[in-house]
Amino acid sequence: MKGYVVTLMNLPESVKMAERCISSGKKFGVEIEMFPAVWKTESMKERVKEGLEMSAFDQSWSRVDAVIGNFVSQYRIWKKIKESKEPGIVFEHDAIVVDSVPDLGKHDLVNLGKPSYGSYGTPGTRGIFPMFSKPGGYIPGAHGYYVTPVGAEQLINKAKESGAAPCDLYLCKKLFPNIMEIYPWVIEV
């Protein structure tokens, strides 16, 4: 399986964390490559280059420039997955692979990452389920998720319609009713 880790190439700490992510993937058969992140000072300009509007979101919880840089970075990975015609895993630089990725069947968008903040639910049994960990139906941190080319196209099209937002809030059941989640999780931060 192929993976892409969002990496701030000019920030040594980000590169070091991405290298740790890549190393963890090798242990479980996931080939991960660094993917250049959009720096926060360039995020609004790069968002416009991609033809993306801003979505409405509570900005009091976020450093907007960094959130948009992350969104544009992941958006560009979706484009790469769509063009490659091969599924992939999107990683944030602080993620590590802790177990083998199971067969994900015909699912186009699957959260693989253990929630990284707050309380969360578990299904109590192994498998692939509709999003379950967060009550709002959003991904519990966009640090590790699987996307097929079909799923990537859906993510891209919806982004053009609804605009750039925090990735973990964007990846939700409301916008993507077929988003799934595995348990136990195979990626952690």
C-alpha positions in Angstrom: 0.0 0.0 0.0 1.2 3.5 -0.8 1.1 6.5 1.7 1.8 10.2 1.6 2.9 12.1 4.7 2.3 15.8 4.8 5.7 17.3 5.6 6.9 20.9 6.1 10.1 20.3 4.2 11.8 23.5 5.5 11.1 22.5 9.2 13.6 19.9 10.5 11.2 18.8 13.2 8.5 18.0 10.6 11.0 16.1 8.4 12.2 14.1 11.4 8.6 13.2 12.4 7.8 12.3 8.7 10.9 10.0 8.7 9.5 8.3 11.8 6.2 7.8 10.0 7.9 6.4 7.0 10.0 4.0 9.1 6.9 2.8 11.0 5.1 2.1 7.7 8.0 -0.1 6.5 7.4 -2.4 9.4 3.9 -3.1 8.2 4.3 -3.0 4.4 3.2 0.5 3.8 5.4 2.5 1.4 5.2 6.1 2.6 6.7 9.1 0.8 7.1 12.7 2.0 4.7 15.1 0.4 5.6 18.8 0.6 3.2 20.7 2.8 1.9 24.2 2.2 3.5 26.5 4.7 1.1 28.7 6.7 2.4 31.9 5.3 1.6 30.7 1.8 -1.7 29.0 2.6 -4.2 31.6 1.4 -2.3 32.2 -1.9 -2.1 28.4 -2.5 -5.8 28.0 -1.6 -6.7 30.5 -4.3 -4.4 28.8 -6.8 -6.4 25.6 -6.2 -9.6 27.5 -6.8 -10.9 26.8 -3.3 -13.1 29.1 -1.3 -13.0 29.3 2.5 -15.7 27.3 4.3 -17.4 28.7 7.4 -15.9 27.3 10.5 -15.3 28.3 14.1 -11.9 30.0 13.8 -11.5 30.5 17.5 -10.2 26.9 17.8 -7.7 27.2 15.0 -4.7 29.0 13.5 -6.5 29.6 10.3 -3.4 30.0 8.1 -2.0 26.6 9.4 -5.4 24.9 9.0 -5.7 26.0 5.5 -2.1 25.1 4.7 -2.9 21.5 5.9 -6.1 21.4 4.0 -4.5 22.5 0.7 -1.7 19.9 1.3 -4.1 17.1 1.8 -6.2 18.3 -1.1 -3.1 18.0 -3.3 -2.6 14.4 -2.1 -6.2 13.6 -3.0 -5.4 15.0 -6.5 -2.3 12.7 -6.6 -4.3 9.7 -5.6 -7.0 10.4 -8.2 -4.4 10.8 -11.0 -2.4 7.7 -9.9 -5.6 5.6 -10.1 -4.3 3.7 -7.0 -5.6 4.0 -3.5 -3.4 5.6 -0.8 -3.2 6.6 2.8 -2.9 10.2 3.8 -0.7 10.8 6.9 0.0 13.9 8.9 3.7 14.1 9.9 3.1 13.1 13.6 1.4 9.8 12.7 2.9 6.3 13.0 1.7 3.0 11.8 1.2 0.5 14.7 -0.3 -2.5 12.9 -1.0 -3.9 9.4 -3.7 -2.3 7.3 -6.5 -4.8 6.8 -8.3 -5.4 3.5 -10.6 -2.4 3.3 -12.9 -4.0 0.6 -14.8 -1.7 -1.6 -14.8 1.3 0.8 -13.6 4.6 -0.7 -12.9 6.6 2.5 -11.8 4.9 5.7 -10.4 6.4 8.9 -7.5 4.3 10.1 -6.3 6.7 12.9 -7.0 6.4 16.6 -8.7 9.5 18.0 -6.0 12.0 19.1 -8.1 14.2 21.4 -11.1 14.1 23.6 -13.4 11.2 24.5 -14.4 8.7 21.8 -16.4 5.6 21.4 -15.4 2.1 20.2 -17.5 -0.6 18.6 -16.1 -3.3 20.9 -15.5 -5.7 18.0 -13.0 -5.7 15.1 -14.1 -4.6 11.7 -15.0 -1.7 9.4 -18.0 0.4 10.5 -19.7 3.7 9.6 -17.9 6.5 11.5 -18.3 5.7 15.2 -15.6 7.3 17.3 -16.9 10.9 17.5 -20.5 11.7 18.2 -20.6 14.4 15.4 -19.6 11.8 12.8 -16.4 13.5 11.9 -12.9 11.9 11.6 -11.1 12.0 14.9 -8.0 13.7 13.6 -7.0 13.6 10.0 -3.7 11.9 10.7 -4.3 8.7 8.9 -7.0 7.7 6.5 -7.4 5.6 3.4 -8.7 7.0 0.1 -9.4 5.3 -3.3 -9.3 7.3 -6.5 -13.1 7.4 -6.5 -13.0 8.7 -2.9 -10.4 11.3 -3.8 -12.6 12.6 -6.6 -15.5 12.9 -4.1 -13.2 14.8 -1.7 -12.0 17.1 -4.4 -15.4 17.9 -5.8 -16.9 18.6 -2.4 -14.0 20.9 -1.5 -14.7 22.9 -4.7 -18.3 23.2 -3.5 -17.9 23.8 0.2 -14.4 25.3 0.5 -11.3 24.7 2.6 -11.8 23.8 6.3 -10.1 22.0 9.1 -9.5 18.5 7.7 -10.9 16.6 10.7 -14.2 18.5 10.5 -14.3 18.3 6.7 -14.0 14.5 6.7 -17.4 13.8 8.2 -20.6 11.8 7.7 -22.6 14.9 6.8 -20.5 15.6 3.7 -19.5 12.0 3.1 -22.2 9.6 4.2 -20.2 6.5 3.3 -17.1 7.4 5.3 -16.0 4.4 7.4 -13.7 3.7 10.3 -11.8 0.6 11.3 -11.3 -0.9 14.7 -8.9 -1.4 16.1 -7.1 1.5 14.6 -3.8 0.9 12.9 -2.4 4.5 13.0 -1.7 6.7 16.0 -0.2 10.1 16.7 
